[in-house]
Amino acid sequence: MKRSLIVAAVLLLGVGAVAAQQDIIEQSHAGMKANGKALGGTLSPMARGDKPYDQSAIDAALAVLEDCAKKLPTLYPASIKDVKQTAEYTPSPKIWSDKAGFDAAIATFSKAVTEAKGKIKDADSLKTTLPTIGKSCSGCHETFRVKNS
C-alpha cells in the first residue's frame, strides 16, 4: 500500500512539473507575442507615420515591454532547457550555456525600455528612441532564439 502511494505521489509530482514547464513556456510565448504587438502594431507604425501619434497608446505599449522585461529572468529556467517546443521560434541552448550573456541582454532590453519611458514625448522623440529598443530585441533574438525548421 505504501509503495502504491509513493508511486502515485511521484507520478503526480512529475505531471505537475510538466504542467509547470508548459505554463512557463506559454508565458514566454505570450510575452514575446505581446512585445511583437507593442512594437510592430503600435510603436513602429507611429514612428513611420503610418498611425497617428498617440501618447496613451505609446505608454501602454511601453508598459507591455516593461512588464515583459521584468518577467524575462524567470521565463527561462533550466527546467525547460530540454523540453521540446513546437512554436516557430524556440529558446536557443545559449540561454543556459551563456547565462551571463543572456542576463546582460535582458538588462540591455530593460534599460532601453525604462529610458524610452522618460524620453518619448512626441513623434520625433519616438523616432529617435525606438531604434534602441529594437536593437535590444533583435540582438537578443539573434543570439538566444532559434527558428524551428
C-alpha positions in Angstrom: 0.0 0.0 0.0 2.8 2.4 0.9 4.6 1.6 -2.3 1.5 2.4 -4.3 1.1 5.7 -2.6 4.7 6.6 -3.2 4.5 5.7 -6.9 1.3 7.7 -7.2 2.9 10.7 -5.5 5.9 10.5 -7.7 3.7 10.4 -10.8 1.7 13.4 -9.7 4.8 15.3 -9.0 6.1 14.5 -12.5 2.8 15.6 -14.1 2.8 18.8 -12.0 6.4 19.5 -13.1 5.5 19.0 -16.8 2.4 21.3 -16.4 4.6 24.0 -14.7 7.1 23.8 -17.5 4.4 24.2 -20.1 2.9 27.1 -18.2 6.3 28.9 -18.2 6.7 28.2 -21.9 3.2 29.5 -22.6 4.0 32.7 -20.6 7.2 33.2 -22.6 5.4 32.8 -25.9 2.6 35.1 -24.7 5.1 37.7 -23.6 7.0 37.7 -26.9 3.7 38.0 -28.9 2.7 40.9 -26.7 6.1 42.5 -27.3 5.7 42.0 -31.0 2.3 43.6 -31.0 3.6 46.6 -28.9 6.5 47.1 -31.2 5.0 46.1 -34.6 1.4 47.1 -34.0 1.9 50.3 -32.1 5.3 51.9 -31.8 6.8 51.2 -35.2 3.7 52.3 -37.2 3.6 55.5 -35.3 7.3 56.1 -35.8 6.9 55.6 -39.5 3.9 57.9 -39.6 1.5 55.0 -40.6 -0.5 55.7 -37.5 -1.2 59.0 -35.8 0.9 59.7 -32.7 -1.0 58.7 -29.6 0.8 59.1 -26.3 -1.6 56.9 -24.3 -1.1 54.0 -26.8 2.7 54.5 -26.6 2.6 54.5 -22.8 0.5 51.3 -22.9 3.0 49.6 -25.4 5.9 50.6 -23.2 4.2 49.2 -20.2 3.8 45.8 -22.0 7.5 45.9 -22.9 8.4 46.8 -19.3 6.3 44.0 -17.9 8.0 41.5 -20.1 11.4 42.8 -19.2 10.6 42.2 -15.5 9.4 38.7 -16.2 12.2 37.6 -18.6 14.6 36.4 -15.9 12.0 33.9 -14.7 10.8 32.7 -18.1 13.8 30.5 -19.0 14.6 28.3 -16.0 17.0 25.3 -16.6 14.0 23.0 -16.2 12.7 23.9 -19.6 16.0 23.6 -21.4 15.3 20.2 -22.8 11.6 20.5 -23.2 10.6 20.1 -26.9 8.7 23.1 -28.1 6.6 23.3 -31.3 6.4 27.1 -31.8 8.0 28.7 -34.8 10.8 30.1 -32.6 12.2 28.5 -29.5 14.8 29.3 -27.0 18.4 28.7 -28.0 20.6 26.5 -25.8 22.8 29.5 -25.5 20.3 30.9 -22.9 21.7 28.4 -20.5 25.2 27.9 -21.8 25.8 31.7 -21.8 23.7 32.7 -18.8 25.7 35.8 -18.2 25.3 36.9 -21.8 21.5 36.3 -21.6 21.2 38.2 -18.4 23.1 41.1 -20.0 20.8 41.1 -23.0 17.8 41.2 -20.6 19.4 44.1 -18.8 20.0 45.9 -22.0 16.4 45.5 -23.1 15.1 46.6 -19.7 17.3 49.7 -19.7 16.2 50.6 -23.2 12.5 50.4 -22.3 13.0 52.3 -19.0 14.9 55.1 -20.7 12.3 55.3 -23.5 9.5 55.8 -21.0 11.2 59.1 -20.0 12.2 60.2 -23.5 9.2 59.6 -25.8 7.0 62.7 -25.7 6.3 63.3 -29.4 6.7 61.7 -32.8 10.3 62.9 -33.2 11.4 61.5 -29.8 9.7 58.2 -30.7 11.6 58.0 -34.0 14.9 58.6 -32.3 14.3 56.4 -29.3 12.6 53.3 -30.9 15.7 52.0 -32.6 17.4 51.4 -29.3 14.6 49.2 -28.1 14.5 47.5 -31.5 18.2 46.8 -31.4 17.9 45.3 -27.9 15.2 43.0 -29.1 16.8 41.9 -32.3 20.2 41.4 -30.6 18.7 39.0 -28.1 16.7 37.2 -30.8 19.8 36.7 -33.0 21.7 35.1 -30.2 19.2 33.5 -27.9 16.4 32.3 -30.3 16.2 29.5 -32.8 13.8 29.2 -35.7 12.4 25.7 -35.9 12.6 24.1 -39.3 
